[in-house]
Amino acid sequence: MSETTGKKAILELDGKKIELPIYSGTLGPDVIDVSGILKEGHFTFDPGFMATSACESKITYIDGDKGVLLHRGYPIDQLATKADYLDTCYLLLNGELPTAEQKQSFEKKIRNHTMVHDQVSRFFNGFRRDAHPMAIMVGVVGALSAFYHNSLDIENIDHRDITAVRLVAKIPTLAAWSYKYTIGQPFVYPNNDLNYAENFLYMMFSTPADKDYKVNPVLAKAMDRIFTLHADHEQNASTSTVRLAGSTGANPYACIASGIAALWGPAHGGANEAVLRMLDEIGTKDNVAEFMEKVKRKEVKLMGFGHRVYKNFDPRAKVMKQTCDEVLEALGINDPQLELAMELERIALNDPYFVERKLYPNVDFYSGIILKAIGIPTEMFTVIFALARTVGWISHWLEMHSAPYKIGRPRQLYTGPAQRDI
Ligand code: CMC
């Protein structure tokens, strides 16, 4: 537990002064420990957890006003450009970037666990072919709980560690298969000669008939960067869901499945898919002005814009935009939808409605465009977010289980009927 600053907040309740300790983190605002007001017969009220620190964490820091995102102290743009996704995974899981030797051994471990139990492949058949791949992911990741009975002791550090490796290693296989299933193609098994991002693209796009399939290195690099930019994001809705589920002692595969479910919503990870659907709906540049009027009348939201924490710019969006430009140039793509997106961005960044509300493009605004350029179908966008975020979720789950914790149990302001008789 962090030290108190010695400073105290004084809360006056019914004339009684209550001292509340204040803690300081390494960075960010001090926090007031309000737990002491419980014995005074009060709860706190903070719908949406706008001002609530739900836990202490050493993994990720965000300064929303300055557009800063640090993983274990390292800025996201440096990780995205000077490291790769597996470096970032190692960093999130272990606290430090790997040495060359550590990286080699971590990568080997991940490669050793890319296969899933063959029985898992049968679960897919229970879904309709037109199932959304996120529905399949919630199901099959949760189903992994049934395959590792001998390593599910959450008190055992070795069990926790092997679970983290299994999840990071297997999630691309399950993600690619959730796509293959919906298009009726055979599952492609992992090829452990390939690196993490290459392997994912290989399982997505190769077929047994195409013996010469080669992964395009430009696309693999872009994919790796997309994974890195989505790896973790502090106590967002899905991570908080994983922590809350984990606080009950639920097994880690079930916890990650709950994170995938929370991520699916359009206000969270589902936004990247929603951006493309929005661009489809707008159609052409001529319709942008009319669409923006609808947004201002609050009839629709401008998907890919706004963020609970970032009120200046999303540092991930900056790197994503740059990657987007590089990929489109390397592939020689001149996508009219991209022009449309740029027009939306231009208007939004200059219109007082968006400026006053501090609504800037977030990571999902550009990731949808770049994923489309890579050839990823729209309904797979959120699956890719889930794939990349799995390491963040499991890092938070590991952190929670490496120290004492209490079951998460919020209270409420009850406004229903008072007790009455039948
Ligand atoms: N389009 C139009 N208006 C918006 C938008 C938007 N995308 N986002 C917020 N606003 C308005 C909102 O109507 C409100 O206006 P007013 O003050 O007049 O009532 C004001 O801006 C403040 O918004 P809020 O709803 O209080 O903000 P929030 O912090 O509760 O919501 C958000 C954050 C991300 C849920 C929201 O901005 C949103 O729904 N954005 C679109 C979905 C999206 O792109 N999500 C991806 C987030 S980044 C990836 C991730 O981490 O998951």
Boltz pocket constraint, residues with backbone or C-beta under 6 A from the ligand:
constraints:
  - pocket:
      binder: B
      contacts: [[A, 233], [A, 236], [A, 266], [A, 267], [A, 268], [A, 269], [A, 271], [A, 295], [A, 298], [A, 300], [A, 301], [A, 302], [A, 303], [A, 304], [A, 305], [A, 306], [A, 307], [A, 308], [A, 309], [A, 357], [A, 359], [A, 362], [A, 363], [A, 364]]
      max_distance: 6.0
